[in-house]
């Protein structure tokens, strides 16, 4: 699996656009994350879900259950499972402003239909649509 491919978590989130991952190269962002969460600056970064074996800082010191489930079943991505989609992929509104969990199933379907390489090319735009987009009416594509 290529390094870029390793940045796609089994759940469909793309670590390459995650602030925690970007903070590893952006010291200003690392300082902002550290200050907001009361962490030392050195702790305000992540190498990606697969690289840290599901123990991403955003998980609060616990291995992600979704990561553990997918790797135990030897799946690269959750869509490969007969139980997809399962409750582990369910969105939570309480952290939607910081974690794009609501996009996981959509991302996995894009990966399944178009392939991981295409998804990686579209990941930044998909994230922008999620965080900055607006829908005039349900059923429409998000507008930036």
Beta strands, then each sheet from edge to edge (+ up, - down):
end
